[in-house]
Amino acid sequence: MPSPIVISTIQGTILSIISNILAQFIKACRSNTPLTLNPTPMLTFALYSILSTPPNYLWQELLESWFPSYPAPPPPTSKSEKPAKQQHPPTLSISNTIKKFLTDQAISAPLNTLAFLAFMKGCALASGSHTSTSQVLRLVLLDFPALHIASLKLWPAVGLLSFTLIPVERRVVFGCLVAMGWNIYLGLVMS
């Protein structure tokens, strides 16, 4: 059986390809032209998903280890004191959830946006659309504020839902499902 990271990467890659196909379909409908699938953006989005899913999966595990959603109860303070039997489900740690959310938004959100832009612009450089690495860097820095602001309209809510309702081992898949819609938006904007 493949590892959870491999499974998440496969799922994310498939969803990226589907979202790019849908973006191309929407673009064809809007322009009243027949759909002719361009494999280049599909492969670019798929490759980005293959490269970005594993570190994001590990990041979610790291956040959970730093700020557990459901911390273990403290051990008994004396030898005569017996551990309390857990009669009710564990309680969500609000303070850990807030810390996890703020850490994720402060570190992962801008890094993922920069990585996405650098990858997409770098692929354009490789295909001959851009002339130099310095031009790619300039375009990344130029496009970052608008894309990051756009991402702040969606991803903080996704993060909050994820940290409060989704088990850690399912967060990347949940994110991939939401990313389907986001990738359609990006596919339309980046084309």
ZITAKA-V208998 format. One record per backbone hydrogen bond with DSSP energy under -0.5 kcal/mol. NH is the residue of the N-H (numbers start at 1). CO is the residue of the C=O. If there is no record, write none. Layout:
nh:NH co:CO
nh:NH co:CO
This chain:
nh:7 co:3
nh:8 co:4
nh:9 co:5
nh:10 co:6
nh:11 co:7
nh:12 co:8
nh:13 co:9
nh:14 co:10
nh:15 co:11
nh:16 co:12
nh:17 co:13
nh:18 co:14
nh:19 co:15
nh:20 co:16
nh:21 co:17
nh:22 co:18
nh:23 co:19
nh:24 co:20
nh:25 co:21
nh:26 co:22
nh:27 co:23
nh:28 co:24
nh:29 co:25
nh:30 co:26
nh:31 co:27
nh:32 co:29
nh:33 co:28
nh:36 co:34
nh:39 co:37
nh:42 co:38
nh:43 co:39
nh:44 co:40
nh:45 co:41
nh:46 co:42
nh:47 co:43
nh:48 co:44
nh:49 co:45
nh:50 co:46
nh:51 co:47
nh:52 co:48
nh:53 co:49
nh:54 co:50
nh:55 co:51
nh:56 co:52
nh:57 co:53
nh:58 co:54
nh:59 co:55
nh:60 co:56
nh:61 co:57
nh:62 co:58
nh:63 co:59
nh:64 co:60
nh:65 co:61
nh:66 co:62
nh:67 co:63
nh:71 co:68
nh:87 co:85
nh:93 co:69
nh:94 co:92
nh:97 co:93
nh:98 co:94
nh:99 co:95
nh:100 co:96
nh:101 co:97
nh:102 co:98
nh:103 co:99
nh:104 co:100
nh:105 co:101
nh:106 co:102
nh:107 co:103
nh:108 co:103
nh:108 co:104
nh:109 co:104
nh:110 co:105
nh:111 co:107
nh:112 co:108
nh:113 co:109
nh:114 co:110
nh:115 co:111
nh:116 co:112
nh:117 co:113
nh:118 co:114
nh:119 co:115
nh:120 co:116
nh:121 co:117
nh:122 co:118
nh:123 co:119
nh:124 co:120
nh:125 co:121
nh:126 co:122
nh:127 co:123
nh:128 co:125
nh:129 co:124
nh:130 co:124
nh:136 co:132
nh:137 co:133
nh:138 co:134
nh:139 co:135
nh:140 co:136
nh:141 co:137
nh:142 co:138
nh:143 co:139
nh:144 co:140
nh:145 co:141
nh:147 co:143
nh:148 co:144
nh:149 co:145
nh:150 co:146
nh:151 co:147
nh:152 co:148
nh:153 co:150
nh:154 co:151
nh:155 co:151
nh:157 co:154
nh:158 co:154
nh:159 co:155
nh:160 co:156
nh:161 co:157
nh:162 co:158
nh:163 co:159
nh:164 co:160
nh:165 co:161
nh:166 co:161
nh:166 co:162
nh:170 co:167
nh:171 co:167
nh:171 co:168
nh:174 co:170
nh:175 co:171
nh:176 co:172
nh:177 co:173
nh:178 co:174
nh:179 co:175
nh:180 co:176
nh:180 co:177
nh:181 co:177
nh:181 co:178
nh:182 co:178
nh:183 co:179
nh:184 co:180
nh:185 co:181
nh:186 co:182
nh:187 co:183
nh:188 co:184
nh:189 co:185
nh:190 co:186
nh:191 co:187
